[in-house]
Amino acid sequence: MESFNKHFKDWYLVLYGLLFWGSIFGACLFYVLGTSLLISSIGYLLGFLFGLLAQRKGWGWIT
């Protein structure tokens, strides 16, 4: 269990970016470009990249 907590502590910003920002980016792309699995996947990819950037820069969850 401690291993899971350490892993989660190290990667929570990436998961937050993937789930929260990916949903927002996906919805925006869905609204602008229409329905497609590829469009939804691109939104989640952007959220994942945003989460990686936040982790690398050391941003908090609110900044």
KEKE-3310 file (N, C-alpha, C; in steps of 0.2 Angstrom, whole numbers, plus 5000, padded with zeros to 4 digits):
npx = (5004:5010:5019:5010:5004:5016:5018:5006:5007:5018:5013:5001:4998:4999:4989:4978:4978:4976:4963:4954:4958:4959:4946:4940:4947:4944:4930:4929:4935:4926:4915:4919:4924:4917:4909:4920:4930:4944:4945:4941:4951:4962:4960:4961:4974:4980:4977:4984:4998:4998:4997:5009:5018:5014:5019:5032:5036:5033:5021:5007:4991:4982:4989)
npy = (4994:5006:5008:5011:5023:5031:5031:5037:5049:5054:5055:5062:5074:5072:5062:5070:5080:5072:5067:5077:5090:5083:5080:5092:5098:5088:5090:5103:5102:5093:5100:5110:5103:5092:5075:5062:5048:5049:5063:5064:5057:5065:5076:5070:5066:5079:5084:5074:5078:5091:5088:5081:5092:5101:5093:5092:5105:5108:5113:5117:5109:5120:5130)
npz = (5000:5003:4993:4983:4987:4987:4973:4968:4974:4967:4954:4953:4948:4934:4932:4936:4926:4915:4917:4921:4914:4901:4899:4898:4887:4877:4877:4872:4859:4854:4853:4844:4832:4830:4832:4835:4838:4838:4839:4853:4859:4856:4864:4877:4876:4875:4888:4895:4892:4896:4910:4912:4909:4920:4931:4928:4929:4942:4947:4957:4961:4959:4954)
capx = (5000:5014:5021:5004:5004:5021:5017:5001:5010:5023:5010:4994:4997:4998:4982:4973:4978:4973:4956:4951:4959:4958:4939:4938:4949:4940:4923:4930:4936:4920:4910:4922:4926:4912:4910:4924:4934:4950:4945:4941:4958:4967:4958:4964:4982:4982:4977:4990:5004:4997:4999:5016:5021:5013:5023:5039:5037:5032:5015:5002:4985:4978:4992)
capy = (5000:5012:5009:5014:5030:5035:5031:5041:5056:5057:5056:5064:5080:5069:5059:5076:5083:5067:5066:5084:5094:5080:5080:5099:5099:5084:5093:5109:5099:5090:5106:5114:5099:5087:5069:5057:5045:5052:5070:5063:5055:5070:5080:5067:5067:5086:5084:5071:5082:5097:5085:5080:5099:5103:5089:5094:5112:5108:5117:5114:5108:5125:5135)
capz = (5000:5004:4986:4979:4989:4984:4966:4967:4976:4962:4947:4954:4943:4927:4932:4936:4919:4910:4918:4922:4908:4895:4898:4896:4880:4873:4876:4867:4852:4851:4851:4838:4827:4829:4835:4833:4844:4837:4842:4860:4861:4855:4870:4882:4875:4877:4895:4898:4891:4901:4917:4912:4910:4927:4935:4927:4932:4949:4948:4962:4958:4958:4951)
cpx = (5004:5017:5016:5004:5010:5021:5012:5003:5015:5019:5003:4993:4995:4991:4977:4973:4975:4966:4952:4952:4958:4950:4937:4941:4945:4933:4924:4931:4930:4915:4913:4922:4921:4914:4915:4928:4941:4950:4945:4948:4963:4966:4962:4972:4984:4982:4982:4997:5004:4999:5006:5020:5020:5018:5030:5041:5036:5026:5011:4996:4981:4982:4995)
cpy = (5006:5013:5012:5021:5034:5036:5037:5048:5059:5058:5059:5070:5077:5066:5065:5079:5078:5067:5072:5088:5090:5080:5087:5100:5094:5087:5099:5107:5096:5095:5109:5109:5093:5080:5064:5054:5048:5059:5069:5061:5060:5075:5077:5067:5074:5087:5080:5075:5088:5094:5084:5087:5101:5099:5091:5101:5113:5112:5113:5112:5114:5131:5133)
cpz = (5000:4997:4982:4981:4987:4976:4964:4969:4970:4955:4948:4949:4936:4927:4932:4929:4914:4911:4918:4915:4901:4894:4895:4888:4875:4872:4871:4860:4850:4849:4844:4832:4825:4833:4832:4839:4843:4840:4850:4862:4861:4862:4876:4882:4877:4885:4898:4897:4895:4908:4917:4913:4917:4932:4934:4930:4939:4951:4953:4958:4956:4954:4944)
residu = (MET:GLU:SER:PHE:ASN:LYS:HIS:PHE:LYS:ASP:TRP:TYR:LEU:VAL:LEU:TYR:GLY:LEU:LEU:PHE:TRP:GLY:SER:ILE:PHE:GLY:ALA:CYS:LEU:PHE:TYR:VAL:LEU:GLY:THR:SER:LEU:LEU:ILE:SER:SER:ILE:GLY:TYR:LEU:LEU:GLY:PHE:LEU:PHE:GLY:LEU:LEU:ALA:GLN:ARG:LYS:GLY:TRP:GLY:TRP:ILE:THR)
# end
